[in-house]
Amino acid sequence: MPHSVTLAAGWIPSLSGLGGDIKDLIFTIAIPAMCGLFVVVIGWKSKAPGPTIMACILAAIVWGLSANMDTLQEKTAEDITQYDGNTLTPPGGDQ
């Protein structure tokens, strides 16, 4: 009787989908919640406007970068392709 190795065939798409769901959960819930918690803790501990405002600015930067991961990923891939010399021409410069 021939044996076939198809035991993991159903698990691969399931785990791939689970990884995408976890990534979405992290980027849409965990990072904004941690940014808010960061601001609240800094404000509570310092009770001063300076550190709290700086915590708000840093939290906004982290939140903004995590919200724009798709754009950053495309830009990074574009830069790598440009400097790889595959499809885009490198910028002109001194030669």
PDB file with one MODEL, atoms N, CA, C and O in Angstrom:
MODEL        1
ATOM      1  N   MET A   1       0.835  -1.164   0.000  1.00  0.00           N
ATOM      2  CA  MET A   1       0.000   0.000   0.000  1.00  0.00           C
ATOM      3  C   MET A   1       0.893   1.245   0.000  1.00  0.00           C
ATOM      4  O   MET A   1       1.765   1.371   0.860  1.00  0.00           O
ATOM      5  N   PRO A   2       0.690   2.167  -0.952  1.00  0.00           N
ATOM      6  CA  PRO A   2       1.545   3.369  -1.007  1.00  0.00           C
ATOM      7  C   PRO A   2       1.171   4.356   0.095  1.00  0.00           C
ATOM      8  O   PRO A   2      -0.002   4.556   0.410  1.00  0.00           O
ATOM      9  N   HIS A   3       2.183   4.951   0.654  1.00  0.00           N
ATOM     10  CA  HIS A   3       1.981   5.950   1.698  1.00  0.00           C
ATOM     11  C   HIS A   3       2.186   7.334   1.098  1.00  0.00           C
ATOM     12  O   HIS A   3       3.096   7.546   0.297  1.00  0.00           O
ATOM     13  N   SER A   4       1.353   8.250   1.484  1.00  0.00           N
ATOM     14  CA  SER A   4       1.527   9.628   1.021  1.00  0.00           C
ATOM     15  C   SER A   4       1.671  10.541   2.237  1.00  0.00           C
ATOM     16  O   SER A   4       1.124  10.281   3.309  1.00  0.00           O
ATOM     17  N   VAL A   5       2.406  11.590   2.036  1.00  0.00           N
ATOM     18  CA  VAL A   5       2.660  12.533   3.117  1.00  0.00           C
ATOM     19  C   VAL A   5       1.789  13.762   2.873  1.00  0.00           C
ATOM     20  O   VAL A   5       2.233  14.747   2.283  1.00  0.00           O
ATOM     21  N   THR A   6       0.564  13.688   3.329  1.00  0.00           N
ATOM     22  CA  THR A   6      -0.346  14.830   3.180  1.00  0.00           C
ATOM     23  C   THR A   6      -0.927  15.243   4.529  1.00  0.00           C
ATOM     24  O   THR A   6      -1.946  15.933   4.578  1.00  0.00           O
ATOM     25  N   LEU A   7      -0.305  14.839   5.599  1.00  0.00           N
ATOM     26  CA  LEU A   7      -0.827  15.152   6.916  1.00  0.00           C
ATOM     27  C   LEU A   7      -0.776  16.650   7.210  1.00  0.00           C
ATOM     28  O   LEU A   7      -1.681  17.189   7.846  1.00  0.00           O
ATOM     29  N   ALA A   8       0.271  17.317   6.754  1.00  0.00           N
ATOM     30  CA  ALA A   8       0.432  18.738   7.063  1.00  0.00           C
ATOM     31  C   ALA A   8      -0.236  19.636   6.030  1.00  0.00           C
ATOM     32  O   ALA A   8      -0.212  20.859   6.171  1.00  0.00           O
ATOM     33  N   ALA A   9      -0.823  19.058   5.010  1.00  0.00           N
ATOM     34  CA  ALA A   9      -1.380  19.881   3.930  1.00  0.00           C
ATOM     35  C   ALA A   9      -2.487  20.803   4.436  1.00  0.00           C
ATOM     36  O   ALA A   9      -2.581  21.942   3.981  1.00  0.00           O
ATOM     37  N   GLY A  10      -3.308  20.353   5.345  1.00  0.00           N
ATOM     38  CA  GLY A  10      -4.376  21.204   5.869  1.00  0.00           C
ATOM     39  C   GLY A  10      -3.907  22.187   6.914  1.00  0.00           C
ATOM     40  O   GLY A  10      -4.555  23.209   7.138  1.00  0.00           O
ATOM     41  N   TRP A  11      -2.787  21.894   7.562  1.00  0.00           N
ATOM     42  CA  TRP A  11      -2.295  22.762   8.630  1.00  0.00           C
ATOM     43  C   TRP A  11      -1.580  23.996   8.092  1.00  0.00           C
ATOM     44  O   TRP A  11      -1.607  25.051   8.726  1.00  0.00           O
ATOM     45  N   ILE A  12      -0.950  23.879   6.948  1.00  0.00           N
ATOM     46  CA  ILE A  12      -0.161  25.000   6.424  1.00  0.00           C
ATOM     47  C   ILE A  12      -1.039  26.222   6.147  1.00  0.00           C
ATOM     48  O   ILE A  12      -0.708  27.311   6.617  1.00  0.00           O
ATOM     49  N   PRO A  13      -2.159  26.090   5.395  1.00  0.00           N
ATOM     50  CA  PRO A  13      -3.006  27.278   5.202  1.00  0.00           C
ATOM     51  C   PRO A  13      -3.629  27.779   6.513  1.00  0.00           C
ATOM     52  O   PRO A  13      -3.807  28.982   6.702  1.00  0.00           O
ATOM     53  N   SER A  14      -3.955  26.850   7.407  1.00  0.00           N
ATOM     54  CA  SER A  14      -4.543  27.262   8.685  1.00  0.00           C
ATOM     55  C   SER A  14      -3.560  28.085   9.504  1.00  0.00           C
ATOM     56  O   SER A  14      -3.921  29.126  10.052  1.00  0.00           O
ATOM     57  N   LEU A  15      -2.329  27.625   9.589  1.00  0.00           N
ATOM     58  CA  LEU A  15      -1.317  28.360  10.352  1.00  0.00           C
ATOM     59  C   LEU A  15      -0.952  29.669   9.670  1.00  0.00           C
ATOM     60  O   LEU A  15      -0.671  30.662  10.341  1.00  0.00           O
ATOM     61  N   SER A  16      -0.953  29.679   8.346  1.00  0.00           N
ATOM     62  CA  SER A  16      -0.677  30.917   7.620  1.00  0.00           C
ATOM     63  C   SER A  16      -1.770  31.943   7.897  1.00  0.00           C
ATOM     64  O   SER A  16      -1.475  33.118   8.120  1.00  0.00           O
ATOM     65  N   GLY A  17      -3.018  31.515   7.886  1.00  0.00           N
ATOM     66  CA  GLY A  17      -4.121  32.415   8.205  1.00  0.00           C
ATOM     67  C   GLY A  17      -4.078  32.878   9.642  1.00  0.00           C
ATOM     68  O   GLY A  17      -4.395  34.030   9.936  1.00  0.00           O
ATOM     69  N   LEU A  18      -3.684  31.981  10.552  1.00  0.00           N
ATOM     70  CA  LEU A  18      -3.574  32.339  11.959  1.00  0.00           C
ATOM     71  C   LEU A  18      -2.469  33.373  12.167  1.00  0.00           C
ATOM     72  O   LEU A  18      -2.621  34.295  12.969  1.00  0.00           O
ATOM     73  N   GLY A  19      -1.362  33.220  11.446  1.00  0.00           N
ATOM     74  CA  GLY A  19      -0.281  34.201  11.546  1.00  0.00           C
ATOM     75  C   GLY A  19      -0.723  35.566  11.068  1.00  0.00           C
ATOM     76  O   GLY A  19      -0.370  36.578  11.672  1.00  0.00           O
ATOM     77  N   GLY A  20      -1.496  35.610   9.983  1.00  0.00           N
ATOM     78  CA  GLY A  20      -2.020  36.884   9.497  1.00  0.00           C
ATOM     79  C   GLY A  20      -2.983  37.513  10.482  1.00  0.00           C
ATOM     80  O   GLY A  20      -2.981  38.729  10.670  1.00  0.00           O
ATOM     81  N   ASP A  21      -3.814  36.680  11.119  1.00  0.00           N
ATOM     82  CA  ASP A  21      -4.749  37.198  12.118  1.00  0.00           C
ATOM     83  C   ASP A  21      -4.017  37.748  13.332  1.00  0.00           C
ATOM     84  O   ASP A  21      -4.397  38.788  13.870  1.00  0.00           O
ATOM     85  N   ILE A  22      -2.979  37.064  13.762  1.00  0.00           N
ATOM     86  CA  ILE A  22      -2.205  37.531  14.914  1.00  0.00           C
ATOM     87  C   ILE A  22      -1.508  38.841  14.574  1.00  0.00           C
ATOM     88  O   ILE A  22      -1.462  39.753  15.399  1.00  0.00           O
ATOM     89  N   LYS A  23      -0.964  38.938  13.359  1.00  0.00           N
ATOM     90  CA  LYS A  23      -0.308  40.172  12.939  1.00  0.00           C
ATOM     91  C   LYS A  23      -1.306  41.336  12.923  1.00  0.00           C
ATOM     92  O   LYS A  23      -0.998  42.427  13.402  1.00  0.00           O
ATOM     93  N   ASP A  24      -2.490  41.100  12.377  1.00  0.00           N
ATOM     94  CA  ASP A  24      -3.519  42.139  12.364  1.00  0.00           C
ATOM     95  C   ASP A  24      -3.924  42.533  13.781  1.00  0.00           C
ATOM     96  O   ASP A  24      -4.129  43.713  14.065  1.00  0.00           O
ATOM     97  N   LEU A  25      -4.039  41.554  14.662  1.00  0.00           N
ATOM     98  CA  LEU A  25      -4.395  41.826  16.057  1.00  0.00           C
ATOM     99  C   LEU A  25      -3.325  42.679  16.740  1.00  0.00           C
ATOM    100  O   LEU A  25      -3.645  43.597  17.495  1.00  0.00           O
ATOM    101  N   ILE A  26      -2.083  42.376  16.477  1.00  0.00           N
ATOM    102  CA  ILE A  26      -0.992  43.148  17.081  1.00  0.00           C
ATOM    103  C   ILE A  26      -1.002  44.580  16.578  1.00  0.00           C
ATOM    104  O   ILE A  26      -0.889  45.519  17.367  1.00  0.00           O
ATOM    105  N   PHE A  27      -1.138  44.755  15.252  1.00  0.00           N
ATOM    106  CA  PHE A  27      -1.050  46.102  14.680  1.00  0.00           C
ATOM    107  C   PHE A  27      -2.285  46.947  14.939  1.00  0.00           C
ATOM    108  O   PHE A  27      -2.178  48.172  14.991  1.00  0.00           O
ATOM    109  N   THR A  28      -3.462  46.333  15.105  1.00  0.00           N
ATOM    110  CA  THR A  28      -4.671  47.136  15.287  1.00  0.00           C
ATOM    111  C   THR A  28      -5.087  47.297  16.745  1.00  0.00           C
ATOM    112  O   THR A  28      -5.792  48.248  17.082  1.00  0.00           O
ATOM    113  N   ILE A  29      -4.660  46.380  17.616  1.00  0.00           N
ATOM    114  CA  ILE A  29      -5.091  46.465  19.012  1.00  0.00           C
ATOM    115  C   ILE A  29      -3.913  46.590  19.979  1.00  0.00           C
ATOM    116  O   ILE A  29      -3.906  47.491  20.818  1.00  0.00           O
ATOM    117  N   ALA A  30      -2.940  45.724  19.881  1.00  0.00           N
ATOM    118  CA  ALA A  30      -1.873  45.675  20.880  1.00  0.00           C
ATOM    119  C   ALA A  30      -0.992  46.921  20.854  1.00  0.00           C
ATOM    120  O   ALA A  30      -0.728  47.502  21.907  1.00  0.00           O
ATOM    121  N   ILE A  31      -0.534  47.342  19.683  1.00  0.00           N
ATOM    122  CA  ILE A  31       0.359  48.503  19.632  1.00  0.00           C
ATOM    123  C   ILE A  31      -0.355  49.781  20.063  1.00  0.00           C
ATOM    124  O   ILE A  31       0.197  50.523  20.876  1.00  0.00           O
ATOM    125  N   PRO A  32      -1.566  50.077  19.555  1.00  0.00           N
ATOM    126  CA  PRO A  32      -2.255  51.285  20.074  1.00  0.00           C
ATOM    127  C   PRO A  32      -2.534  51.218  21.579  1.00  0.00           C
ATOM    128  O   PRO A  32      -2.433  52.233  22.269  1.00  0.00           O
ATOM    129  N   ALA A  33      -2.884  50.033  22.092  1.00  0.00           N
ATOM    130  CA  ALA A  33      -3.138  49.909  23.532  1.00  0.00           C
ATOM    131  C   ALA A  33      -1.864  50.145  24.330  1.00  0.00           C
ATOM    132  O   ALA A  33      -1.899  50.805  25.368  1.00  0.00           O
ATOM    133  N   MET A  34      -0.747  49.617  23.861  1.00  0.00           N
ATOM    134  CA  MET A  34       0.517  49.821  24.564  1.00  0.00           C
ATOM    135  C   MET A  34       0.960  51.278  24.486  1.00  0.00           C
ATOM    136  O   MET A  34       1.542  51.799  25.437  1.00  0.00           O
ATOM    137  N   CYS A  35       0.692  51.941  23.362  1.00  0.00           N
ATOM    138  CA  CYS A  35       1.011  53.373  23.258  1.00  0.00           C
ATOM    139  C   CYS A  35       0.186  54.171  24.257  1.00  0.00           C
ATOM    140  O   CYS A  35       0.715  55.053  24.933  1.00  0.00           O
ATOM    141  N   GLY A  36      -1.097  53.873  24.357  1.00  0.00           N
ATOM    142  CA  GLY A  36      -1.948  54.560  25.335  1.00  0.00           C
ATOM    143  C   GLY A  36      -1.512  54.291  26.753  1.00  0.00           C
ATOM    144  O   GLY A  36      -1.485  55.203  27.580  1.00  0.00           O
ATOM    145  N   LEU A  37      -1.167  53.044  27.048  1.00  0.00           N
ATOM    146  CA  LEU A  37      -0.687  52.691  28.381  1.00  0.00           C
ATOM    147  C   LEU A  37       0.616  53.414  28.706  1.00  0.00           C
ATOM    148  O   LEU A  37       0.818  53.862  29.834  1.00  0.00           O
ATOM    149  N   PHE A  38       1.488  53.525  27.724  1.00  0.00           N
ATOM    150  CA  PHE A  38       2.755  54.241  27.897  1.00  0.00           C
ATOM    151  C   PHE A  38       2.504  55.691  28.296  1.00  0.00           C
ATOM    152  O   PHE A  38       3.130  56.201  29.225  1.00  0.00           O
ATOM    153  N   VAL A  39       1.584  56.356  27.590  1.00  0.00           N
ATOM    154  CA  VAL A  39       1.284  57.758  27.887  1.00  0.00           C
ATOM    155  C   VAL A  39       0.669  57.894  29.279  1.00  0.00           C
ATOM    156  O   VAL A  39       1.026  58.802  30.030  1.00  0.00           O
ATOM    157  N   VAL A  40      -0.256  56.993  29.625  1.00  0.00           N
ATOM    158  CA  VAL A  40      -0.914  57.069  30.933  1.00  0.00           C
ATOM    159  C   VAL A  40       0.095  56.837  32.060  1.00  0.00           C
ATOM    160  O   VAL A  40       0.075  57.553  33.061  1.00  0.00           O
ATOM    161  N   VAL A  41       0.966  55.856  31.910  1.00  0.00           N
ATOM    162  CA  VAL A  41       1.947  55.557  32.964  1.00  0.00           C
ATOM    163  C   VAL A  41       2.931  56.711  33.125  1.00  0.00           C
ATOM    164  O   VAL A  41       3.244  57.109  34.246  1.00  0.00           O
ATOM    165  N   ILE A  42       3.416  57.246  32.012  1.00  0.00           N
ATOM    166  CA  ILE A  42       4.348  58.379  32.113  1.00  0.00           C
ATOM    167  C   ILE A  42       3.665  59.583  32.754  1.00  0.00           C
ATOM    168  O   ILE A  42       4.255  60.255  33.600  1.00  0.00           O
ATOM    169  N   GLY A  43       2.436  59.853  32.357  1.00  0.00           N
ATOM    170  CA  GLY A  43       1.699  60.968  32.950  1.00  0.00           C
ATOM    171  C   GLY A  43       1.432  60.771  34.426  1.00  0.00           C
ATOM    172  O   GLY A  43       1.532  61.712  35.213  1.00  0.00           O
ATOM    173  N   TRP A  44       1.089  59.541  34.805  1.00  0.00           N
ATOM    174  CA  TRP A  44       0.792  59.232  36.207  1.00  0.00           C
ATOM    175  C   TRP A  44       2.050  59.323  37.080  1.00  0.00           C
ATOM    176  O   TRP A  44       2.019  59.876  38.179  1.00  0.00           O
ATOM    177  N   LYS A  45       3.151  58.773  36.570  1.00  0.00           N
ATOM    178  CA  LYS A  45       4.378  58.752  37.376  1.00  0.00           C
ATOM    179  C   LYS A  45       5.036  60.125  37.466  1.00  0.00           C
ATOM    180  O   LYS A  45       5.534  60.506  38.526  1.00  0.00           O
ATOM    181  N   SER A  46       5.042  60.868  36.365  1.00  0.00           N
ATOM    182  CA  SER A  46       5.769  62.134  36.386  1.00  0.00           C
ATOM    183  C   SER A  46       4.916  63.302  36.880  1.00  0.00           C
ATOM    184  O   SER A  46       5.438  64.218  37.515  1.00  0.00           O
ATOM    185  N   LYS A  47       3.635  63.281  36.602  1.00  0.00           N
ATOM    186  CA  LYS A  47       2.712  64.360  36.969  1.00  0.00           C
ATOM    187  C   LYS A  47       3.211  65.720  36.476  1.00  0.00           C
ATOM    188  O   LYS A  47       2.975  66.751  37.106  1.00  0.00           O
ATOM    189  N   ALA A  48       3.904  65.699  35.339  1.00  0.00           N
ATOM    190  CA  ALA A  48       4.435  66.920  34.748  1.00  0.00           C
ATOM    191  C   ALA A  48       4.046  66.955  33.271  1.00  0.00           C
ATOM    192  O   ALA A  48       3.978  65.908  32.626  1.00  0.00           O
ATOM    193  N   PRO A  49       3.793  68.135  32.735  1.00  0.00           N
ATOM    194  CA  PRO A  49       3.356  68.194  31.339  1.00  0.00           C
ATOM    195  C   PRO A  49       4.453  67.866  30.327  1.00  0.00           C
ATOM    196  O   PRO A  49       4.164  67.306  29.270  1.00  0.00           O
ATOM    197  N   GLY A  50       5.699  68.203  30.634  1.00  0.00           N
ATOM    198  CA  GLY A  50       6.797  67.974  29.675  1.00  0.00           C
ATOM    199  C   GLY A  50       6.979  66.509  29.298  1.00  0.00           C
ATOM    200  O   GLY A  50       6.899  66.160  28.120  1.00  0.00           O
ATOM    201  N   PRO A  51       7.224  65.650  30.281  1.00  0.00           N
ATOM    202  CA  PRO A  51       7.394  64.233  29.945  1.00  0.00           C
ATOM    203  C   PRO A  51       6.132  63.602  29.339  1.00  0.00           C
ATOM    204  O   PRO A  51       6.225  62.711  28.495  1.00  0.00           O
ATOM    205  N   THR A  52       4.965  64.063  29.769  1.00  0.00           N
ATOM    206  CA  THR A  52       3.720  63.509  29.239  1.00  0.00           C
ATOM    207  C   THR A  52       3.536  63.895  27.774  1.00  0.00           C
ATOM    208  O   THR A  52       3.110  63.075  26.962  1.00  0.00           O
ATOM    209  N   ILE A  53       3.855  65.134  27.440  1.00  0.00           N
ATOM    210  CA  ILE A  53       3.772  65.563  26.044  1.00  0.00           C
ATOM    211  C   ILE A  53       4.775  64.804  25.194  1.00  0.00           C
ATOM    212  O   ILE A  53       4.456  64.397  24.077  1.00  0.00           O
ATOM    213  N   MET A  54       5.974  64.611  25.702  1.00  0.00           N
ATOM    214  CA  MET A  54       6.985  63.844  24.963  1.00  0.00           C
ATOM    215  C   MET A  54       6.547  62.393  24.797  1.00  0.00           C
ATOM    216  O   MET A  54       6.789  61.795  23.749  1.00  0.00           O
ATOM    217  N   ALA A  55       5.916  61.824  25.802  1.00  0.00           N
ATOM    218  CA  ALA A  55       5.398  60.458  25.700  1.00  0.00           C
ATOM    219  C   ALA A  55       4.312  60.388  24.637  1.00  0.00           C
ATOM    220  O   ALA A  55       4.240  59.409  23.894  1.00  0.00           O
ATOM    221  N   CYS A  56       3.462  61.417  24.551  1.00  0.00           N
ATOM    222  CA  CYS A  56       2.423  61.462  23.506  1.00  0.00           C
ATOM    223  C   CYS A  56       3.047  61.508  22.120  1.00  0.00           C
ATOM    224  O   CYS A  56       2.593  60.823  21.203  1.00  0.00           O
ATOM    225  N   ILE A  57       4.083  62.311  21.973  1.00  0.00           N
ATOM    226  CA  ILE A  57       4.749  62.430  20.667  1.00  0.00           C
ATOM    227  C   ILE A  57       5.398  61.106  20.278  1.00  0.00           C
ATOM    228  O   ILE A  57       5.244  60.654  19.143  1.00  0.00           O
ATOM    229  N   LEU A  58       6.120  60.479  21.205  1.00  0.00           N
ATOM    230  CA  LEU A  58       6.770  59.199  20.901  1.00  0.00           C
ATOM    231  C   LEU A  58       5.744  58.101  20.617  1.00  0.00           C
ATOM    232  O   LEU A  58       5.939  57.286  19.715  1.00  0.00           O
ATOM    233  N   ALA A  59       4.659  58.079  21.382  1.00  0.00           N
ATOM    234  CA  ALA A  59       3.607  57.089  21.146  1.00  0.00           C
ATOM    235  C   ALA A  59       2.960  57.307  19.782  1.00  0.00           C
ATOM    236  O   ALA A  59       2.632  56.341  19.094  1.00  0.00           O
ATOM    237  N   ALA A  60       2.771  58.566  19.385  1.00  0.00           N
ATOM    238  CA  ALA A  60       2.192  58.855  18.070  1.00  0.00           C
ATOM    239  C   ALA A  60       3.113  58.411  16.947  1.00  0.00           C
ATOM    240  O   ALA A  60       2.645  57.925  15.917  1.00  0.00           O
ATOM    241  N   ILE A  61       4.416  58.572  17.133  1.00  0.00           N
ATOM    242  CA  ILE A  61       5.380  58.123  16.118  1.00  0.00           C
ATOM    243  C   ILE A  61       5.325  56.613  15.976  1.00  0.00           C
ATOM    244  O   ILE A  61       5.261  56.101  14.858  1.00  0.00           O
ATOM    245  N   VAL A  62       5.349  55.892  17.086  1.00  0.00           N
ATOM    246  CA  VAL A  62       5.298  54.430  17.035  1.00  0.00           C
ATOM    247  C   VAL A  62       3.988  53.953  16.426  1.00  0.00           C
ATOM    248  O   VAL A  62       3.981  53.055  15.584  1.00  0.00           O
ATOM    249  N   TRP A  63       2.890  54.546  16.846  1.00  0.00           N
ATOM    250  CA  TRP A  63       1.576  54.167  16.335  1.00  0.00           C
ATOM    251  C   TRP A  63       1.480  54.472  14.837  1.00  0.00           C
ATOM    252  O   TRP A  63       0.960  53.659  14.073  1.00  0.00           O
ATOM    253  N   GLY A  64       1.968  55.617  14.424  1.00  0.00           N
ATOM    254  CA  GLY A  64       1.930  55.983  13.010  1.00  0.00           C
ATOM    255  C   GLY A  64       2.772  55.073  12.146  1.00  0.00           C
ATOM    256  O   GLY A  64       2.350  54.682  11.057  1.00  0.00           O
ATOM    257  N   LEU A  65       3.956  54.732  12.618  1.00  0.00           N
ATOM    258  CA  LEU A  65       4.808  53.818  11.850  1.00  0.00           C
ATOM    259  C   LEU A  65       4.188  52.430  11.752  1.00  0.00           C
ATOM    260  O   LEU A  65       4.267  51.792  10.702  1.00  0.00           O
ATOM    261  N   SER A  66       3.576  51.957  12.823  1.00  0.00           N
ATOM    262  CA  SER A  66       2.961  50.632  12.776  1.00  0.00           C
ATOM    263  C   SER A  66       1.707  50.638  11.908  1.00  0.00           C
ATOM    264  O   SER A  66       1.375  49.619  11.302  1.00  0.00           O
ATOM    265  N   ALA A  67       1.008  51.763  11.838  1.00  0.00           N
ATOM    266  CA  ALA A  67      -0.189  51.841  11.004  1.00  0.00           C
ATOM    267  C   ALA A  67       0.159  51.906   9.517  1.00  0.00           C
ATOM    268  O   ALA A  67      -0.662  51.545   8.673  1.00  0.00           O
ATOM    269  N   ASN A  68       1.363  52.361   9.192  1.00  0.00           N
ATOM    270  CA  ASN A  68       1.773  52.500   7.798  1.00  0.00           C
ATOM    271  C   ASN A  68       2.784  51.440   7.378  1.00  0.00           C
ATOM    272  O   ASN A  68       3.644  51.708   6.540  1.00  0.00           O
ATOM    273  N   MET A  69       2.693  50.261   7.939  1.00  0.00           N
ATOM    274  CA  MET A  69       3.656  49.203   7.618  1.00  0.00           C
ATOM    275  C   MET A  69       3.598  48.799   6.149  1.00  0.00           C
ATOM    276  O   MET A  69       4.638  48.490   5.566  1.00  0.00           O
ATOM    277  N   ASP A  70       2.419  48.789   5.532  1.00  0.00           N
ATOM    278  CA  ASP A  70       2.316  48.400   4.130  1.00  0.00           C
ATOM    279  C   ASP A  70       3.049  49.401   3.239  1.00  0.00           C
ATOM    280  O   ASP A  70       3.759  49.006   2.314  1.00  0.00           O
ATOM    281  N   THR A  71       2.882  50.682   3.511  1.00  0.00           N
ATOM    282  CA  THR A  71       3.568  51.707   2.729  1.00  0.00           C
ATOM    283  C   THR A  71       5.069  51.618   2.925  1.00  0.00           C
ATOM    284  O   THR A  71       5.830  51.724   1.964  1.00  0.00           O
ATOM    285  N   LEU A  72       5.504  51.422   4.170  1.00  0.00           N
ATOM    286  CA  LEU A  72       6.935  51.312   4.445  1.00  0.00           C
ATOM    287  C   LEU A  72       7.526  50.072   3.794  1.00  0.00           C
ATOM    288  O   LEU A  72       8.664  50.099   3.325  1.00  0.00           O
ATOM    289  N   GLN A  73       6.756  48.977   3.762  1.00  0.00           N
ATOM    290  CA  GLN A  73       7.229  47.753   3.140  1.00  0.00           C
ATOM    291  C   GLN A  73       7.418  47.944   1.638  1.00  0.00           C
ATOM    292  O   GLN A  73       8.414  47.495   1.071  1.00  0.00           O
ATOM    293  N   GLU A  74       6.455  48.615   0.994  1.00  0.00           N
ATOM    294  CA  GLU A  74       6.582  48.875  -0.436  1.00  0.00           C
ATOM    295  C   GLU A  74       7.769  49.781  -0.726  1.00  0.00           C
ATOM    296  O   GLU A  74       8.494  49.556  -1.696  1.00  0.00           O
ATOM    297  N   LYS A  75       7.980  50.802   0.099  1.00  0.00           N
ATOM    298  CA  LYS A  75       9.091  51.733  -0.097  1.00  0.00           C
ATOM    299  C   LYS A  75      10.426  51.018   0.080  1.00  0.00           C
ATOM    300  O   LYS A  75      11.365  51.256  -0.679  1.00  0.00           O
ATOM    301  N   THR A  76      10.512  50.145   1.077  1.00  0.00           N
ATOM    302  CA  THR A  76      11.746  49.400   1.299  1.00  0.00           C
ATOM    303  C   THR A  76      12.034  48.467   0.139  1.00  0.00           C
ATOM    304  O   THR A  76      13.173  48.375  -0.318  1.00  0.00           O
ATOM    305  N   ALA A  77      11.009  47.771  -0.343  1.00  0.00           N
ATOM    306  CA  ALA A  77      11.190  46.881  -1.488  1.00  0.00           C
ATOM    307  C   ALA A  77      11.604  47.674  -2.718  1.00  0.00           C
ATOM    308  O   ALA A  77      12.426  47.209  -3.508  1.00  0.00           O
ATOM    309  N   GLU A  78      11.048  48.857  -2.887  1.00  0.00           N
ATOM    310  CA  GLU A  78      11.415  49.709  -4.020  1.00  0.00           C
ATOM    311  C   GLU A  78      12.874  50.133  -3.922  1.00  0.00           C
ATOM    312  O   GLU A  78      13.594  50.126  -4.920  1.00  0.00           O
ATOM    313  N   ASP A  79      13.311  50.499  -2.726  1.00  0.00           N
ATOM    314  CA  ASP A  79      14.708  50.905  -2.542  1.00  0.00           C
ATOM    315  C   ASP A  79      15.660  49.746  -2.794  1.00  0.00           C
ATOM    316  O   ASP A  79      16.704  49.926  -3.421  1.00  0.00           O
ATOM    317  N   ILE A  80      15.312  48.567  -2.315  1.00  0.00           N
ATOM    318  CA  ILE A  80      16.174  47.403  -2.529  1.00  0.00           C
ATOM    319  C   ILE A  80      16.269  47.087  -4.007  1.00  0.00           C
ATOM    320  O   ILE A  80      17.351  46.791  -4.515  1.00  0.00           O
ATOM    321  N   THR A  81      15.136  47.147  -4.704  1.00  0.00           N
ATOM    322  CA  THR A  81      15.146  46.885  -6.142  1.00  0.00           C
ATOM    323  C   THR A  81      15.972  47.934  -6.867  1.00  0.00           C
ATOM    324  O   THR A  81      16.694  47.612  -7.810  1.00  0.00           O
ATOM    325  N   GLN A  82      15.873  49.183  -6.436  1.00  0.00           N
ATOM    326  CA  GLN A  82      16.614  50.263  -7.073  1.00  0.00           C
ATOM    327  C   GLN A  82      18.118  50.049  -6.923  1.00  0.00           C
ATOM    328  O   GLN A  82      18.860  50.185  -7.895  1.00  0.00           O
ATOM    329  N   TYR A  83      18.565  49.724  -5.740  1.00  0.00           N
ATOM    330  CA  TYR A  83      19.999  49.568  -5.515  1.00  0.00           C
ATOM    331  C   TYR A  83      20.515  48.206  -5.946  1.00  0.00           C
ATOM    332  O   TYR A  83      21.724  47.998  -6.050  1.00  0.00           O
ATOM    333  N   ASP A  84      19.606  47.283  -6.195  1.00  0.00           N
ATOM    334  CA  ASP A  84      19.984  45.980  -6.728  1.00  0.00           C
ATOM    335  C   ASP A  84      20.288  46.066  -8.214  1.00  0.00           C
ATOM    336  O   ASP A  84      21.014  45.230  -8.754  1.00  0.00           O
ATOM    337  N   GLY A  85      19.731  47.083  -8.881  1.00  0.00           N
ATOM    338  CA  GLY A  85      19.943  47.257 -10.304  1.00  0.00           C
ATOM    339  C   GLY A  85      19.037  46.388 -11.154  1.00  0.00           C
ATOM    340  O   GLY A  85      19.358  46.112 -12.310  1.00  0.00           O
ATOM    341  N   ASN A  86      17.905  45.948 -10.605  1.00  0.00           N
ATOM    342  CA  ASN A  86      17.036  45.054 -11.359  1.00  0.00           C
ATOM    343  C   ASN A  86      16.118  45.789 -12.313  1.00  0.00           C
ATOM    344  O   ASN A  86      16.243  45.617 -13.526  1.00  0.00           O
ATOM    345  N   THR A  87      15.199  46.601 -11.811  1.00  0.00           N
ATOM    346  CA  THR A  87      14.220  47.219 -12.696  1.00  0.00           C
ATOM    347  C   THR A  87      14.329  48.733 -12.745  1.00  0.00           C
ATOM    348  O   THR A  87      14.009  49.338 -13.768  1.00  0.00           O
ATOM    349  N   LEU A  88      14.763  49.343 -11.686  1.00  0.00           N
ATOM    350  CA  LEU A  88      14.856  50.792 -11.667  1.00  0.00           C
ATOM    351  C   LEU A  88      16.296  51.218 -11.891  1.00  0.00           C
ATOM    352  O   LEU A  88      17.228  50.499 -11.529  1.00  0.00           O
ATOM    353  N   THR A  89      16.471  52.364 -12.475  1.00  0.00           N
ATOM    354  CA  THR A  89      17.823  52.865 -12.671  1.00  0.00           C
ATOM    355  C   THR A  89      18.266  53.604 -11.415  1.00  0.00           C
ATOM    356  O   THR A  89      17.475  54.321 -10.803  1.00  0.00           O
ATOM    357  N   PRO A  90      19.514  53.432 -11.036  1.00  0.00           N
ATOM    358  CA  PRO A  90      19.976  54.126  -9.843  1.00  0.00           C
ATOM    359  C   PRO A  90      20.039  55.629 -10.086  1.00  0.00           C
ATOM    360  O   PRO A  90      20.198  56.068 -11.225  1.00  0.00           O
ATOM    361  N   PRO A  91      19.917  56.407  -9.037  1.00  0.00           N
ATOM    362  CA  PRO A  91      19.987  57.866  -9.217  1.00  0.00           C
ATOM    363  C   PRO A  91      21.356  58.280  -9.722  1.00  0.00           C
ATOM    364  O   PRO A  91      22.366  57.657  -9.396  1.00  0.00           O
ATOM    365  N   GLY A  92      21.380  59.332 -10.517  1.00  0.00           N
ATOM    366  CA  GLY A  92      22.648  59.813 -11.058  1.00  0.00           C
ATOM    367  C   GLY A  92      23.492  60.445  -9.986  1.00  0.00           C
ATOM    368  O   GLY A  92      22.978  60.948  -8.987  1.00  0.00           O
ATOM    369  N   GLY A  93      24.771  60.419 -10.191  1.00  0.00           N
ATOM    370  CA  GLY A  93      25.677  61.012  -9.216  1.00  0.00           C
ATOM    371  C   GLY A  93      27.053  61.162  -9.811  1.00  0.00           C
ATOM    372  O   GLY A  93      27.239  60.959 -11.010  1.00  0.00           O
ATOM    373  N   ASP A  94      28.001  61.508  -9.004  1.00  0.00           N
ATOM    374  CA  ASP A  94      29.372  61.630  -9.468  1.00  0.00           C
ATOM    375  C   ASP A  94      29.919  60.264  -9.819  1.00  0.00           C
ATOM    376  O   ASP A  94      29.736  59.281  -9.101  1.00  0.00           O
ATOM    377  N   GLN A  95      30.595  60.245 -10.945  1.00  0.00           N
ATOM    378  CA  GLN A  95      31.167  58.954 -11.360  1.00  0.00           C
ATOM    379  C   GLN A  95      32.635  59.056 -11.572  1.00  0.00           C
ATOM    380  O   GLN A  95      33.279  58.068 -11.923  1.00  0.00           O
TER     381      GLN A  95
ENDMDL
END
